[in-house]
Structures are given as C-alpha cells and as structure tokens.
Amino acid sequence: MMNELFNDVVSAYINGEFVAPEDAHISAFDRGLIFGDGIYEVVPVYGGQAFRWDEHLTRLNNNLDIVGIRQPHTWQAWAKIVNGLLSRATEEDHYLYIQVTRGVAPRNHVFPDSAEPTVFAYVQKMAPVAESTLAQGVTVVTIPDFRWRRCDIKTTSLIANVWLRQQAKEQGAAEAVLIRDGVVTEGAATNVFAVMDGTVRTAPQGPNLLPGITRDLVVELMDRHGVSYEERSFTEQQMLDAEEVWITSSTNEVMPVSRINDSIVSEGRPGPAFQRLYDLFQQYKAQYRTAAKQNVG
C-alpha cells in the first residue's frame, strides 16, 4: 500500500542524494515538521524542462532571505539537482516540488545558532485539467480570509490554506476565494482574475497574496497581446457582478469559474476573455516545449 502512494513520483532528492521516493526520510526533529519553518516551490515541468525556472528560483531565494533561512545552494548547484531530478521525466506534464527548511535542531521558537538547511525535492506526474472542467468552469465559494498578514511568503506553514480549501470542498466547490475587509485577496491555492466592463482585473502584489508565477505570466501575456487589464483590487460584490472570473496556479494553469456561491458567472460557462488568455497560455507553453526539445537535441 505504501509504495502505491509513490506511483506517480518519478524521482526524489534529499540532502545531497537522489533516492527512491519511499526512501526520502527527514528527521522528526526537523523544524519544518515541528514549526512549519520552511519555504517551498511548485514548478510545472513541460517537455522535461522546468517552466519559468528562473522566476521560481528567484522567488524561492527571496523567501529564504525574508525568513532568514540560509541559502543551501548556488544557482549552478540548484541546476544540477533539478537536472538530475528531471532526467527521468518524460514529455508528459509533471511538477517539481522543492522544500527548504531551517533544518534539524532542538525545539525552540528562536532560530538555532547553527543548523544545516534540509533540502527535499521530487518530481511527480501532473494530472491534466479535465476537458469538461475547461468547457464548464468550476464552482468556488467565498470565505473570510483569516490567514496571517505575510501571505506573500511561500511558507510550508499552510494549515490555514488547507483548512480553507477543505471548507470549500465540503461545500462542493473546487476553491475558496478569500475575502478580507470586503476585498478579494486570492484563492486558498490560486490567484483570482475578474473581467469588469471588458477589462481584466487582478489584485496588485502585496503582503495579502502570493505573487504567483502563473499570475505574473498571465499579466505578461495580456500586456504583450494588447488585452485591457489593470492590477487593482476589487470587492466581493464586484466579483459577483463580473462578466468573467478565472483562477490561476502552477498546476491548474488558467481555469474558468462558472459559479460563485449561488451566483452564476458568465452565463454559467467560460467567457471570451478567458478563452483568449487560455489560448495564449497554451501557445506560450507549446513554444516552450518546442524550445525545450531543441535544447535537448
């Protein structure tokens, strides 16, 4: 039964060694386990290559600096680790998970004077978004955002996000859209976009939401292709009245929302603005795949 849990994991790495997934062990005294004292990244892998790798690694390094965890590797060393992990990845879609904790130390809230960071990473097959989901959209629910005020840090301390997503699931929804002081921040594991009067709007970067790599790529694509957009906050009511709503993430890319709570969005099906951005995203990804094949060749 245990080995079945790792069927979709194609490679793993722990503290300098490439290991079988079932052999990736971490000390019970690791601060990542005891305090959630760590930073992580989830990187899509297309054509055997890490997608937007520089942006993901930059965010990882920035977050490590913010929380005071020592940088465990140089960029060159990270590249070697990632290449080793991806050597078994096929042309199927995968994701690369990377986690860096403060390391093993006696339990104390204060940072240890000396501790070696724990580095854990693995590559797993990514389940594609169902065609029916893209055609019909998903249901989300709005829930008060009770998380801490540094949501821009991609910390492994995710109990609040897990709890919020579970509340959404129990209401038959795919995601929880979080509301703070009447304003939409983000999803439990996504960024949120809404179309109002023909203009795409998404919340500006700040401490209340994660600066998503997929979010930033969608903004980049809109800018490049002349799509009207603005990085500007919007209220829950404005979202409910919006012409279209989407959510984005590294593993789900761009996903349409067709229902919020009991309200229908965009006549209950994906709208034209979503379809354009979805197509632009897929074109960008296809170009990346082609370039990845050429690099390998």
N, C-alpha and C positions, 0 to 999 in steps of 0.2 A: 504493500500500500504506500509506504513512504517513497519508494522510487517512482511511483506514478505521479507524485507531486512535481517531479522534475522532468517529466516527459518533454516539455516544450523548451526547457533550458538547454541551450546548445554549448555553453561554455561558462566557466566561473573562475574568479580570481580572488585570492585573499592574502593580503600582506606579503606580496612578492612571489606567490606561487599560483600557477594555473592548476586548478584541481577539478575533480568531478563534482558536480553540483551537490551531491549528497555528502561530500567531504568538506564542504565550506563551513568551518566551525569558528565561532567567535567566543571569547571568554565571557562567562556570566557576569564578570566584574567590569565589562566594558561600559563606559559612560553612555554609549549610545543606547544600551539596553536599560541601564538604571535611570538615566535622566532624559533620554531622547536627545543627547548632547551631540548632534551631528548635522551634517549638510548632505543633501543628495541631489542627483540629477537623473532625469529620464530622457534619453536621446533616441529618436527614431533612427532606424537603420534601413536604408534603401539600397538595393544593389550591392549589399555587402559593405556599404560605407556609412559612417556616422553622419547624419544630416545636421547641417548648421553646427558642426562640431566646435568651431571657434567661439561661437556665441554661447554655447552651453558651457564650455570650459571657462570662459571669461566669467560667466555668472557663478559657477562653482567657486572659482578662486576669489571673486569679490565677496561672496557669502562667507567663505572661510576666514577672510580677513576681518569681516564685520564682527564675527563671534569669537575671534581670537584663537582659532584652531590653526596650528602650524601647517603651512603648505607641505604636503607629503612628497610631491613630485614636481619636477620641471615640466614644461610643455613637451619637451622631447621624450621624457620618461613616460608621461601620460600617453603619448602617441604610440610608444612601443607596447604598453599594456593593452591599449584599445585594439591595435592591430593584431595582437595575439588572441584577444577575445573574439575578434571578428573573423579570424582565419577559418572558422567552421561555419560561419553564416553563409547561407545560400542567397539566391536572388529573391527569396521570399522576404516579406517585411518582418523586421524584428524590432526590438527595442533594447537599448543598452542602459542598464541601471548602475549607477555609481553612488557609493555612500562612503563618506569620510567622517569618522567620529573622533572625539578628543583622545580616545584610547583607553587603556586599562589603568585603573588607579583605585586606591581606597575610596570608599563612598564619602564624599564631602562636596557640599554645594560649591565651594570655592574651587577655581581651576587648579589642577595639580601643577606643582612647580616643574615637573618633568614627566612627560608621558608621550609615547610614540603614537601618532595617529593610526587608527585602524582603517585600512582601505579594503573595501569589499566591492566587487563588481560582477555582473553577469550579463549574458545576452540571452534573450528569450524570444520565441516566435510571437509576433503580434497578430492578434485576431483582427481580421478586416472588419470595418463597419458594414453591417448588412445593407444590401441594396434597398430593402424595404424601409430601413431607417432613413436613408438618404431621400427616398421618394416621399415618405410620410412625415418625417420630422419626429422629434421626441417631446415628451412632456416634462416640464420642470415645475418645481414648486418654490415659492419664496419663503425664506426662513430668516429670522433676525440673526445678524452676524455678531456672535458673542465671542469671537476669537480675540487674541491679543492684538496689539497695535503695531506689530512689525511683521505683517503678512508678506512683505516684500522679501523676506529671508526664507529660502527654501530649506527649512529645517526638517529633520526627521520627526520632530515632536508634532505629530499630525492627529492626535486624538480628537481635537475639535472638528477638523475636517472630516475625519472618519465618522464621527457622531452625526454631523450634519448630513453627509451622504446617506447614512443609514436611515435617518428620518425621511429623506426623500424616497428611498426605496420602499419604506413601509407605507408610503402614500401612493405607491405605484408610479413613481417618477424616476427619470434617468439621472436627474441632477438637482441639487439645491442651489438656487440663486440667492445670494446673501444680501441682506438689506441692513444698512447701518444709518441711523438717523434719517430714514426715509429714502436714502440714496443707494443705488445698486453698486456694490463693490465688485464682486466676481462670483463665480461658482465655487462649490466646495473643491473642485479639481479642474476648473476651467476659467477662461476669461469670457466675458459677455459682450456681444455687439448688438445694437438695435438700429433699425432704419427708421428715421423720422423725417417726413417731408422730403423724401428722396436722398437724404444724407445719412451715411453710416456714422454712428456714434459709438465710441467705446471710452470707458473711464480712463483718465490720464494716469500715468505711472505715479506711484506714491506708496507710503507705508501701509495702506489698507489693502493692497492687492499685489499679487506676484507679477513681476514683469515677464510675462510668458514669451517664450521664444516663438511659438506659433502665432501668438497675438502680434508680435512685432513683425513677423513675416507677412501676415495679412495686411497690416498697415503699410508695409513697404510695397506690396503688390498694388494696393489701392492708389498709393502715391504714384507709382510707376505707370499705371494704366489709366490715370485720369478719373478715378472713381471719387466722387464727392464724399469726404469724410471729415470728422473732427474728433480729437481726443478731448472729450468733455463729459463730465458726469451727468447722469440722468436719474430721475426718481423712479421709484417702483411704478407709480401711476403712468409716467411717460413710457415706461417699458410695456405696460399692459396695453397702452394705446398705440404702440409702434406698429408700423407696416410689416416689419420682419424682425425676428430675433434669431441670433445664432450663438453658439458657444464654440470655443476653440481649445485644443490641447494637443500635446505632442503625440498622444496615442490615438486620438479620435479626429485629428486634423480640424476640419471645419464641419460643424454639424448643425442642421436646422432645427429650430424649436417651433412646434406647431400648436402647443398648448402650454399656458402658464396658469397653474391652479385650475380654476374652472373657466378660464377665458381662452377662446380660440385666437391664434395668431395667424395672420396672413391667410385667412380663409381655410385654415387647417392644413396647409401644405406649404412646402418651401417656395419662397418668392424669387423673383428675377434677380435681385441683387445678390442673394445667397448663391444662386446658380452661377452667376458670373464669377464670383470670388472662388467658388468651389472649382470651377473650370480653370481659372488662372492658377490656383494652387496645384491642381493636377498637372497642368502644363509645366509648371516650375519643377515639380517632382520628377516628371518624365525627363526633362532636360538634365536634371541631376543624375538620374540613373544612367543616361547615355554617357555623361562625362565620367561617371564612376567606372563604367565598362572600359572606356578609352584609357583611363589611368591605369587600370589593371592590365590592359593589353600592352 
